[in-house]
Amino acid sequence: MADGDTVKMTLTFWRDGKAPGDTVEVPADEVHRWKGFAVLAGDSTPSGESTAPTDATKPEPKPSAQPADNAKVDEWRLYAVDLGMEQDKADGATKKELQDFVAGTTAGAQA
């Protein structure tokens, strides 16, 4: 390669203050150092694995802790939604209905 040969690369990850999607010019003999951070410009499929988390790698959010019996209805509503109750149903439910839903949901999980 002749001195001064450069290759245009599109960043796939943050590097040196530049954001993913930015185009940079890299000396041709240093392209290997950018592996994992950039792909050749115009190459829409980066080689190797993506650095972005996927749904499969994201941990499933844990429900919040169960509210105390004397907690406000809003806390019970949030907890019931965390456990799978539909928001619309939770919005119209009484505190007792929310507590019953939670009891039924957690009793099945403990069995």
C-alpha distances in whole Angstrom, upper triangle without the diagonal:
4,7,9,7,10,12,15,17,21,23,26,27,28,25,25,28,27,29,28,27,25,22,19,16,13,10,8,8,12,13,15,17,18,19,23,23,21,20,17,19,21,22,25,26,24,23,26,29,30,30,33,37,39,42,42,41,43,46,49,51,55,58,59,62,65,68,71,74,75,72,71,71,68,66,68,66,63,63,64,61,59,61,61,63,63,62,65,67,67,68,71,72,74,74,76,74,71,72,73,70,68,71,70,67,67,70,68,65,67,69
4,6,6,10,12,16,19,22,24,27,28,29,26,26,28,27,29,29,28,25,22,19,15,14,10,9,10,13,15,17,19,20,22,25,24,22,21,19,20,23,24,27,28,26,26,28,31,32,33,35,39,41,44,45,43,45,49,52,53,56,60,61,64,67,69,73,76,76,73,73,72,69,68,69,68,64,65,66,63,61,63,63,65,64,64,67,69,69,69,73,74,76,75,78,76,72,74,75,72,70,73,73,69,69,72,70,67,69,71
4,6,9,12,16,18,22,23,26,27,27,24,23,26,25,28,28,27,24,21,18,14,12,9,9,10,12,14,17,18,19,21,25,23,22,22,19,21,23,24,28,29,27,27,29,32,32,32,35,38,40,44,45,43,45,48,51,52,56,59,60,63,66,68,71,74,75,72,71,71,68,66,68,67,63,64,65,62,60,62,62,65,64,63,66,69,68,68,72,73,75,74,77,75,72,73,75,71,69,72,72,68,68,71,70,67,69,71
4,6,10,13,16,19,21,24,25,25,22,21,23,22,25,25,24,21,18,15,11,10,7,8,10,12,13,17,17,17,20,23,22,20,20,17,18,21,22,26,27,25,25,28,30,30,30,33,36,39,42,43,41,43,46,49,50,54,57,58,61,64,66,69,72,73,69,69,68,65,64,66,64,61,61,63,60,58,60,60,62,61,61,63,66,65,65,69,70,72,72,74,73,69,71,72,69,67,70,70,66,66,70,68,65,67,69
4,7,10,13,17,19,22,23,24,21,21,23,22,24,23,22,20,16,13,10,9,6,6,8,10,11,14,16,16,18,21,20,17,17,14,15,18,19,22,23,22,22,25,28,28,28,31,34,36,40,40,39,41,44,47,49,52,55,56,59,63,64,68,71,71,68,67,67,63,62,64,62,59,60,61,58,56,58,58,60,59,59,61,64,63,64,67,68,71,70,72,71,67,69,70,67,65,68,68,64,64,67,66,63,65,67
4,7,9,13,15,18,20,20,18,18,20,18,20,19,18,16,12,10,6,5,4,5,8,9,9,13,14,13,15,18,17,14,14,11,12,15,16,19,21,19,20,22,25,25,25,27,31,33,36,37,36,37,41,44,45,48,51,53,56,59,61,64,67,68,64,64,63,60,59,60,59,55,56,58,54,52,55,54,57,56,55,58,60,60,60,63,65,67,66,69,67,64,65,67,63,62,65,65,61,61,64,62,59,62,64
4,6,10,12,15,17,18,17,17,19,17,18,17,15,14,10,8,6,5,6,5,9,9,8,11,13,11,13,16,14,11,10,7,8,11,12,16,17,15,16,19,22,21,22,24,28,30,33,34,33,34,38,41,42,46,49,50,53,56,58,62,65,65,62,61,61,57,56,58,56,52,53,55,51,49,52,51,54,52,52,54,57,57,57,60,62,64,64,66,64,61,62,64,60,59,62,61,58,58,61,59,56,59,61
4,7,10,13,15,16,15,16,17,14,15,14,12,10,7,6,5,6,9,9,12,12,10,13,14,11,13,15,13,10,9,6,5,9,11,13,15,14,16,19,21,20,20,22,26,27,31,32,31,32,36,39,40,43,46,48,51,54,56,59,62,63,59,58,58,54,53,55,53,50,51,52,49,47,49,48,51,49,49,51,54,53,54,57,58,61,61,63,61,58,60,61,58,56,59,59,55,56,59,57,54,57,59
4,6,9,12,13,12,14,15,12,12,11,9,8,6,5,6,7,10,10,13,11,9,11,12,9,10,12,9,6,5,4,4,8,9,11,12,11,13,15,17,16,17,18,22,24,27,29,27,29,32,35,36,40,42,44,47,50,52,56,58,59,56,55,54,51,50,51,50,46,47,48,45,43,45,45,47,46,46,48,51,50,51,54,55,58,57,60,58,54,56,58,54,53,56,55,52,52,55,53,51,53,55
4,6,9,11,11,13,14,10,10,7,6,6,4,6,9,10,14,14,17,14,12,14,14,10,11,11,9,5,5,6,5,8,8,9,11,10,13,15,16,14,14,15,19,21,24,26,25,26,29,32,33,37,39,41,44,47,49,52,55,56,52,52,51,47,47,48,46,43,44,45,42,40,42,41,44,43,42,44,47,47,47,50,52,54,54,56,54,51,53,54,51,49,53,52,48,49,52,50,48,51,53
4,6,7,8,11,11,8,7,5,5,6,6,7,10,11,15,15,17,14,12,13,13,9,10,9,6,4,7,9,9,11,11,11,12,10,13,14,14,12,12,13,17,19,22,24,22,23,27,29,30,34,36,38,41,44,46,49,52,53,49,49,48,45,44,45,44,40,41,42,39,37,40,39,42,41,40,43,45,44,45,48,49,52,51,54,52,49,50,52,48,47,50,50,46,46,50,48,45,48,50
4,7,9,12,13,10,8,5,6,8,10,11,14,14,18,18,19,17,14,14,14,10,10,7,5,5,7,10,11,12,11,10,10,8,11,12,11,9,8,9,13,15,19,20,19,20,23,26,27,30,33,35,38,41,43,46,49,50,47,46,46,42,41,42,41,37,38,39,36,34,36,36,38,37,37,40,42,42,42,46,47,49,48,51,49,45,47,48,45,44,47,46,43,43,46,44,42,44,46
4,6,10,10,8,7,5,8,9,11,12,15,15,18,19,20,17,15,15,13,10,10,7,5,7,10,13,14,16,15,14,14,11,13,13,12,9,7,9,12,15,19,20,18,18,22,25,25,29,32,33,36,39,41,44,47,48,45,44,44,41,39,41,39,36,36,38,35,33,35,35,38,37,37,39,42,41,41,45,46,48,47,49,48,44,46,47,44,42,45,45,42,42,45,44,41,43,45
4,7,7,6,5,6,9,9,12,12,15,15,19,20,21,18,16,17,14,11,12,10,7,9,13,16,16,18,18,17,17,15,17,17,16,13,10,11,15,18,21,23,20,20,23,26,26,30,32,33,36,39,41,44,47,48,44,44,44,40,39,41,40,36,37,39,36,34,36,36,39,38,37,40,43,41,42,45,46,48,47,50,48,45,46,48,45,43,46,47,43,43,46,45,42,44,47
4,6,5,7,8,11,10,11,10,13,13,16,18,18,15,14,15,12,9,12,10,7,9,13,15,16,19,19,19,19,16,18,18,17,15,13,15,18,21,24,26,23,23,26,29,30,33,35,36,39,43,44,47,50,51,47,47,47,44,42,44,43,39,40,42,40,37,40,40,43,42,41,44,46,45,45,49,50,52,51,53,52,48,50,52,49,47,50,50,46,46,49,48,45,47,50
4,6,9,11,13,11,12,11,13,13,15,18,19,15,15,16,13,11,14,14,10,12,16,17,18,21,21,22,22,19,21,21,21,19,17,18,21,25,28,29,27,27,29,32,32,35,38,38,41,45,46,49,52,53,49,49,49,46,44,46,45,42,43,45,42,40,42,43,45,45,44,47,49,47,48,51,52,54,53,55,54,51,52,54,51,49,52,53,49,49,52,51,48,50,53
4,7,10,12,10,12,12,14,15,18,21,22,18,18,19,16,14,17,16,12,14,17,19,19,22,22,22,23,21,22,23,22,20,17,18,21,24,27,29,27,26,29,31,31,34,37,37,40,43,44,47,51,51,47,47,47,43,42,44,43,39,41,43,40,38,41,41,43,43,41,44,47,45,45,49,50,52,51,53,52,49,50,52,50,48,51,51,48,48,51,50,47,49,52
4,7,9,7,9,9,12,13,17,19,21,17,17,18,16,13,15,14,10,11,14,16,15,18,19,19,20,18,20,21,20,18,16,16,20,23,26,28,26,25,28,31,31,34,37,37,40,44,45,48,51,51,48,47,47,43,42,45,43,39,41,43,40,38,41,41,43,42,40,43,46,45,45,48,49,51,51,53,52,49,50,52,49,47,51,51,47,47,51,50,47,49,52
4,6,6,9,10,14,15,19,21,23,19,18,19,17,14,15,14,10,11,13,15,14,17,17,17,18,16,19,19,18,15,14,14,17,19,22,25,23,23,26,28,28,32,34,35,38,41,42,46,49,49,45,44,44,40,40,42,40,36,38,40,36,35,37,37,39,38,37,40,42,41,41,45,46,48,48,50,49,45,47,49,46,44,48,48,44,44,48,47,44,47,49
4,6,9,11,14,15,19,20,22,19,17,18,16,13,13,11,8,8,11,13,12,14,14,13,14,12,15,16,15,12,11,11,15,17,20,22,21,21,24,26,27,31,33,34,37,41,42,45,48,49,45,45,44,40,40,41,39,36,37,39,35,34,36,36,38,37,36,39,41,40,41,44,45,48,47,50,48,45,46,48,45,43,47,46,43,43,47,45,42,45,48
4,6,10,13,15,19,19,22,19,17,18,18,14,15,13,10,9,10,11,10,11,12,11,13,12,15,17,17,14,14,13,17,19,22,24,23,23,27,29,30,33,35,37,40,43,45,48,51,51,48,47,46,42,42,43,41,38,39,41,37,36,38,37,40,38,37,40,42,42,42,45,47,49,49,52,50,46,48,50,47,45,49,48,45,45,49,47,45,48,50
4,7,10,13,16,18,20,18,16,18,17,13,15,14,11,9,11,12,10,12,13,13,16,14,17,19,19,17,16,16,20,22,25,27,26,26,30,32,32,36,38,39,43,46,47,51,53,54,50,49,48,45,44,46,44,41,42,44,40,39,41,41,43,41,40,43,46,45,45,48,50,52,52,54,53,49,51,53,50,48,52,52,48,49,52,51,48,51,53
4,7,10,13,15,17,15,13,16,16,12,14,15,11,9,10,9,7,10,12,13,15,14,17,19,20,18,18,19,22,24,28,29,28,29,32,35,36,39,42,43,46,49,51,54,57,57,54,53,52,48,48,50,48,44,46,47,44,42,44,44,46,45,44,46,49,48,48,52,53,56,55,58,56,53,55,56,53,52,55,55,51,52,55,53,51,54,56
4,6,10,12,14,12,11,14,13,11,13,14,11,9,10,10,9,12,14,16,17,15,18,20,21,19,19,20,24,26,30,31,30,30,34,36,37,41,43,44,48,51,52,56,59,59,55,55,54,51,50,52,50,46,48,49,46,44,47,46,49,47,46,49,52,51,51,55,56,58,58,60,59,55,57,59,55,54,57,57,53,53,57,55,53,55,57
4,7,9,12,10,10,13,13,11,14,16,13,11,11,10,10,13,15,17,19,17,19,21,23,22,21,23,27,29,33,34,32,33,37,40,41,44,47,48,51,54,56,59,62,63,59,58,58,54,53,55,54,50,51,53,50,48,50,50,52,51,50,53,55,55,55,58,59,62,61,64,62,59,60,62,59,57,60,60,56,57,60,58,56,58,60
4,6,8,7,6,10,10,8,12,14,12,10,11,10,11,15,15,18,19,16,17,19,21,21,21,23,27,29,33,33,32,33,36,39,40,44,47,48,51,54,56,59,62,63,59,59,59,55,54,56,54,51,52,53,50,48,50,50,53,52,51,54,56,55,56,59,60,63,62,64,63,59,61,62,59,57,60,60,57,57,60,58,55,58,60
4,6,5,7,10,10,10,13,16,15,13,14,12,14,17,18,21,21,19,19,21,24,24,23,26,30,32,36,36,34,36,39,42,44,47,50,51,54,57,59,62,66,66,63,63,62,59,58,59,58,54,55,57,54,51,54,53,56,55,55,57,60,59,59,63,64,66,65,68,66,63,64,66,62,61,64,63,60,60,63,61,58,60,62
4,5,6,9,10,11,13,16,15,13,13,11,13,16,16,19,20,18,17,20,23,23,23,26,30,32,35,36,34,36,39,42,44,47,50,52,55,58,60,63,66,67,64,64,63,60,59,60,59,55,56,57,54,52,54,53,56,55,55,58,60,60,60,64,65,67,66,68,67,63,65,66,63,61,64,63,60,60,63,61,58,60,62
4,6,8,9,11,12,16,16,15,15,13,16,19,19,22,22,19,18,20,23,24,24,27,30,32,36,36,34,36,39,43,44,47,51,52,55,58,60,64,67,68,64,64,64,61,59,61,59,56,56,58,55,52,54,54,57,57,56,59,61,61,61,65,66,68,67,69,67,64,65,67,63,61,64,64,60,60,63,61,58,60,62
4,5,5,7,10,13,12,12,13,12,15,18,18,21,20,17,17,18,20,21,21,24,27,29,33,33,31,33,36,40,41,44,47,49,51,55,57,60,63,64,61,61,61,57,56,57,56,52,53,54,52,49,51,51,54,54,53,56,58,57,58,62,62,65,64,66,64,61,62,63,60,58,61,61,57,57,60,58,55,57,59
4,5,5,7,11,10,9,9,9,12,15,14,17,16,13,13,15,17,18,18,21,24,27,30,31,29,31,34,37,39,42,45,47,50,53,55,58,61,62,59,59,59,55,54,55,54,50,51,52,49,47,49,48,51,51,51,53,56,55,56,59,60,62,61,63,62,58,60,61,58,56,59,58,54,54,57,55,52,55,57
4,5,5,9,10,10,10,11,15,17,16,18,17,13,12,13,16,17,17,20,23,25,29,29,27,29,32,36,37,40,44,45,48,51,54,57,60,61,58,58,58,55,53,54,53,49,50,51,48,46,47,47,50,50,50,53,55,54,55,59,59,62,61,62,61,57,58,60,56,54,57,57,53,53,55,54,51,53,55
4,6,9,9,9,11,13,16,19,17,19,18,15,14,14,16,17,16,19,22,25,29,29,26,28,31,35,36,39,42,44,46,50,52,55,58,59,56,56,56,53,51,53,51,48,48,50,47,44,46,47,50,49,49,52,54,53,54,58,58,60,59,61,59,56,57,58,55,53,56,56,52,51,54,53,50,52,54
4,6,5,6,8,10,13,16,14,16,15,12,12,12,14,14,13,17,20,22,26,26,24,26,29,32,34,37,40,41,44,48,50,53,56,57,54,54,53,50,49,50,49,45,46,47,44,42,44,44,47,46,46,49,51,50,51,55,55,57,56,59,57,53,55,56,53,51,54,54,50,49,53,51,48,50,52
4,5,6,7,10,13,16,13,15,13,9,9,9,11,11,11,15,18,20,24,24,22,24,27,30,32,35,38,40,43,46,49,52,55,56,53,53,52,49,48,49,48,44,44,46,43,40,42,42,45,45,45,48,50,49,50,53,54,56,55,57,55,52,53,54,51,49,52,51,48,47,50,49,45,48,50
4,6,8,11,14,16,14,14,12,9,8,8,8,8,8,11,14,16,20,20,18,20,23,27,28,31,35,36,39,43,45,48,51,52,49,49,49,45,44,45,44,40,40,42,39,36,38,38,41,41,41,44,46,45,46,50,50,52,51,53,52,48,49,51,47,45,48,48,44,44,47,45,42,44,46
4,7,11,12,15,13,14,13,10,11,11,11,10,9,12,15,18,21,22,20,21,25,28,29,32,35,37,40,43,45,48,51,52,49,49,48,45,44,45,44,40,41,42,39,37,39,39,42,41,41,44,46,45,46,49,50,52,51,53,52,48,50,51,48,46,49,49,45,45,48,46,43,46,48
4,7,9,11,10,11,11,8,9,11,12,11,11,13,17,19,23,23,22,23,27,30,31,35,38,39,42,45,47,51,54,55,51,51,50,47,46,47,45,42,43,44,41,39,41,40,43,42,42,45,47,46,47,50,51,54,53,55,53,50,52,53,50,48,51,51,47,47,50,48,45,48,50
4,6,8,6,8,8,6,8,10,12,11,13,15,18,20,23,24,23,25,28,31,33,36,39,41,44,47,49,53,56,57,53,53,52,49,48,49,47,44,44,45,42,40,42,41,44,43,43,46,48,47,48,52,53,55,55,57,55,51,53,54,51,49,52,52,48,48,51,49,47,49,51
4,6,5,9,9,8,10,13,15,15,16,18,22,23,27,27,27,28,32,35,36,40,43,44,48,51,53,56,59,60,57,56,55,52,51,52,50,47,48,49,45,43,45,44,47,46,46,48,51,50,51,54,55,58,58,60,58,55,56,57,54,53,56,55,51,52,55,53,50,53,55
4,5,8,10,10,13,16,18,16,18,19,23,24,27,28,28,29,33,35,37,40,43,45,48,51,53,56,59,60,56,56,55,51,50,52,50,46,47,48,45,43,45,44,47,45,45,47,50,50,50,53,55,57,57,60,57,54,56,57,54,53,56,55,51,52,55,53,51,54,55
4,6,9,10,13,16,18,17,19,20,23,23,27,28,28,29,33,35,37,41,43,45,48,51,53,57,59,60,57,56,54,51,50,52,49,46,47,48,44,43,45,44,46,44,44,46,49,49,49,52,54,57,57,59,57,54,56,57,53,52,55,54,51,52,55,53,50,53,55
4,6,7,9,13,15,14,16,17,21,21,24,25,25,27,31,33,35,38,41,43,47,49,52,55,58,59,55,55,53,50,49,50,48,45,46,46,43,41,43,42,44,43,43,45,48,48,48,52,53,56,56,58,55,52,54,55,51,50,53,52,49,50,53,50,48,51,52
4,6,10,13,13,12,15,15,18,18,21,22,23,24,28,30,32,36,38,40,44,46,48,52,54,56,52,51,50,47,46,47,45,42,42,43,39,38,40,38,41,39,39,42,44,44,45,48,49,52,52,54,52,49,51,52,48,47,50,49,45,46,49,47,45,48,49
4,6,9,10,10,13,14,16,16,19,20,20,22,26,28,30,34,37,39,42,45,47,51,53,55,51,51,50,46,45,46,44,41,41,42,39,37,38,37,40,39,39,41,44,44,45,48,49,52,51,53,51,48,50,50,47,46,49,47,44,45,47,45,43,46,47
4,6,8,8,10,12,15,16,19,20,19,21,25,27,30,33,36,38,41,44,47,50,53,54,51,51,49,46,45,46,44,41,41,42,39,37,38,37,40,39,40,42,44,44,45,48,49,52,52,53,51,48,50,50,47,46,48,48,44,44,47,45,42,45,47
4,7,8,11,13,16,17,20,20,19,22,25,28,30,34,37,39,42,45,48,51,54,55,52,52,51,48,47,47,46,42,42,43,40,38,39,39,42,41,42,44,46,46,47,50,51,54,53,55,52,49,51,51,48,47,49,48,44,45,47,45,42,45,46
4,7,9,12,14,15,18,17,16,19,22,25,28,31,34,37,40,43,45,49,51,53,50,50,49,46,45,45,44,40,40,41,38,36,37,37,40,40,40,43,45,44,46,49,49,52,51,53,50,47,48,49,46,44,47,46,42,42,45,42,40,42,44
4,6,9,10,11,14,14,13,16,19,22,24,27,31,33,36,39,41,45,48,49,46,46,45,43,41,41,40,37,36,37,35,32,33,33,36,36,37,40,41,41,42,45,46,48,47,49,47,44,45,46,42,40,43,42,38,38,41,39,36,39,40
4,5,8,9,13,13,12,14,17,20,22,26,29,31,34,37,39,43,46,47,44,44,43,40,38,39,38,34,34,35,32,30,31,31,34,34,34,37,39,38,40,43,43,46,45,47,45,41,43,44,40,39,41,41,37,37,40,38,35,38,40
4,6,9,13,13,11,13,16,19,21,24,27,29,32,35,38,41,44,45,42,42,41,38,37,38,36,33,33,34,31,29,31,31,34,33,33,37,38,37,39,42,42,45,44,46,44,40,42,43,40,38,40,40,36,36,39,38,35,37,39
4,6,10,11,10,10,14,17,18,22,25,26,30,33,35,38,41,42,39,39,38,35,33,34,33,29,30,31,28,26,28,27,30,30,30,33,35,34,35,38,39,41,40,42,41,37,39,40,37,35,38,37,34,34,37,35,32,35,37
4,7,8,6,7,10,13,15,18,21,23,26,29,32,35,38,39,36,36,35,32,31,31,30,27,27,28,25,22,24,24,27,27,27,31,32,31,33,36,36,38,37,39,37,34,35,36,33,31,34,34,30,30,33,32,29,31,34
4,5,5,6,10,12,14,18,21,23,26,29,32,35,38,39,36,36,35,32,30,31,29,26,26,27,24,21,23,22,25,25,26,29,30,30,31,34,35,37,37,38,36,33,34,35,32,30,33,32,28,29,32,30,27,30,32
4,5,5,8,9,12,15,18,21,24,26,29,32,35,36,33,33,32,29,28,28,26,23,23,23,20,18,19,19,22,22,23,26,27,26,28,31,31,34,33,35,32,29,31,31,28,27,29,28,25,25,28,26,24,27,29
4,6,8,9,13,16,19,22,24,27,30,33,35,38,35,35,34,31,29,29,28,25,24,25,22,20,20,20,23,24,25,28,29,28,31,33,33,36,35,36,34,31,32,32,29,27,29,28,25,25,28,25,23,26,27
4,6,9,12,15,18,21,24,26,29,33,35,37,34,35,34,31,29,29,28,25,24,25,23,20,21,21,25,25,26,30,30,30,32,35,34,36,35,37,35,31,32,33,30,28,30,30,26,26,29,27,24,26,28
4,6,9,12,15,18,21,23,26,29,32,34,31,31,30,28,26,26,25,22,21,22,20,17,18,19,22,22,23,27,28,26,28,31,31,33,32,34,32,28,29,30,27,25,28,27,24,24,27,25,22,25,27
4,6,9,12,15,17,20,23,26,29,31,28,29,28,26,23,24,23,20,19,20,18,15,16,17,20,21,22,26,26,25,27,30,29,31,30,31,29,26,27,28,25,22,25,25,21,20,23,22,19,21,24
4,6,9,12,15,18,21,24,26,28,26,26,25,23,21,21,20,17,16,16,15,11,12,13,17,18,19,22,23,21,24,27,26,28,26,28,26,23,23,24,21,19,21,21,17,17,20,19,16,19,21
4,6,9,12,15,17,21,23,25,22,23,22,20,17,18,17,14,13,14,12,9,11,12,15,17,17,21,21,19,21,25,24,25,24,25,24,20,21,22,20,17,20,20,17,16,20,19,16,19,22
4,6,9,12,14,18,20,22,20,21,20,18,16,16,16,13,11,13,12,8,9,12,15,17,17,21,21,19,21,24,23,24,22,23,22,18,18,20,17,15,17,18,14,13,17,17,14,16,19
4,7,8,11,15,17,19,16,17,17,15,12,12,12,9,7,9,9,5,6,9,12,14,15,18,18,15,18,21,19,20,18,19,18,15,15,17,14,11,14,15,12,11,15,15,13,15,18
4,6,9,12,15,16,14,15,15,13,10,10,11,8,6,10,10,7,9,12,14,16,16,19,19,16,18,21,19,19,17,19,18,15,14,17,15,12,15,17,14,13,16,18,15,17,20
4,6,9,12,14,12,14,14,14,10,10,12,10,8,11,12,10,11,14,16,18,18,21,20,17,19,22,20,19,16,18,18,14,13,16,15,11,13,16,14,12,15,17,15,15,19
4,7,9,11,10,12,12,12,9,8,11,10,7,9,12,10,10,14,14,17,17,20,19,15,18,20,17,16,13,14,15,11,10,13,12,9,10,13,12,10,13,15,14,14,18
4,6,8,6,8,9,10,6,6,10,10,7,10,13,12,13,16,16,18,18,20,19,15,17,19,16,15,11,13,14,11,9,13,13,10,12,15,14,13,16,18,17,18,21
4,5,5,9,11,12,9,9,13,13,11,13,16,16,16,19,19,21,21,23,21,18,19,20,18,16,12,13,15,13,10,14,15,12,13,16,16,15,17,20,19,19,22
4,6,9,10,12,10,9,13,14,12,13,17,17,17,20,19,21,21,22,20,17,18,19,16,13,10,10,13,11,8,12,14,12,12,15,16,15,16,20,20,19,22
4,7,9,11,10,10,13,15,14,15,18,19,19,22,20,23,22,23,21,18,19,19,16,14,10,11,14,13,11,14,16,15,15,19,19,18,20,23,23,23,26
4,7,8,6,7,10,11,11,13,16,16,17,19,18,20,19,21,19,16,16,17,15,13,9,12,14,12,11,14,16,14,15,18,19,18,20,23,22,23,26
4,5,6,7,9,10,11,13,15,16,17,19,17,19,17,18,17,14,13,15,13,11,8,11,13,11,11,15,16,15,17,20,20,19,22,24,24,25,28
4,5,5,6,9,10,10,12,14,15,17,14,16,14,15,13,10,10,11,9,7,5,9,10,8,9,13,13,13,15,17,17,18,20,23,23,24,27
4,5,5,6,9,10,11,12,14,15,14,14,12,13,13,9,9,11,10,10,8,12,13,10,12,15,14,14,17,19,18,19,22,23,23,25,27
4,5,5,6,9,10,11,13,15,14,15,13,15,15,11,12,14,13,12,9,13,13,10,11,14,14,12,15,17,16,16,19,21,21,22,25
4,5,5,6,9,10,11,12,11,13,12,14,13,9,11,12,10,9,7,9,10,6,7,10,10,9,11,14,13,14,16,18,18,19,22
4,5,5,6,9,10,11,9,10,8,10,10,6,7,10,8,9,8,11,10,6,9,12,10,10,13,15,14,15,18,19,19,21,24
4,6,5,6,9,10,9,11,9,12,12,8,10,13,12,13,11,14,13,10,11,14,12,11,15,16,14,15,18,19,19,21,24
4,5,5,6,9,9,11,11,14,13,10,12,14,13,13,11,13,12,9,9,12,10,8,11,13,11,11,15,16,15,17,20
4,5,5,6,6,8,9,11,10,7,10,12,10,11,10,12,10,6,8,10,7,6,10,11,9,10,14,14,14,16,19
4,5,5,5,6,6,10,9,7,10,12,11,13,13,15,13,9,12,13,10,10,13,14,11,13,16,16,16,19,21
4,6,7,9,10,13,13,11,13,16,15,16,15,17,15,12,13,15,12,10,13,14,11,12,16,16,14,17,20
4,6,9,11,14,13,11,14,16,15,16,15,16,14,11,12,12,9,7,11,11,7,9,12,12,11,14,16
4,6,9,12,11,10,13,15,14,16,16,17,14,11,13,13,10,9,13,12,9,11,14,13,13,16,18
4,6,9,7,6,10,11,10,13,13,14,11,9,12,12,8,9,12,11,10,13,15,15,15,18,20
4,6,5,6,9,10,11,14,15,16,13,11,14,15,11,13,16,15,13,16,19,18,19,22,23
4,5,5,6,9,10,13,14,16,14,11,15,16,13,14,18,17,16,18,21,21,21,24,26
4,5,5,7,9,12,14,16,13,12,16,17,14,16,19,19,18,21,23,23,24,27,28
4,5,5,6,10,12,13,10,10,13,13,11,13,16,16,15,18,20,20,21,24,25
4,5,5,8,9,11,9,7,11,12,10,11,15,15,14,17,19,19,20,23,24
4,6,8,10,13,11,10,13,15,13,15,18,18,18,20,23,23,24,26,28
4,7,10,12,10,10,13,14,13,15,18,18,18,21,23,24,25,27,29
4,7,8,6,6,10,10,10,12,15,15,16,18,20,21,22,24,26
4,5,5,6,9,10,11,12,14,15,17,18,20,22,23,24,26
4,5,5,6,9,10,11,12,14,15,16,18,20,21,22,24
4,5,5,6,9,10,10,12,14,15,16,18,20,21,22
4,5,5,6,9,10,11,12,14,15,17,19,20,21
4,5,5,6,9,10,11,12,14,16,17,18,20
4,5,5,6,9,10,10,12,14,15,16,18
4,5,5,6,9,10,10,12,14,15,17
4,5,5,6,9,10,11,13,14,16
4,5,5,6,8,10,11,12,14
4,6,5,6,9,10,10,12
4,6,5,6,9,10,11
4,6,5,7,9,10
4,5,5,6,9
4,5,5,6
4,5,5
4,6
4
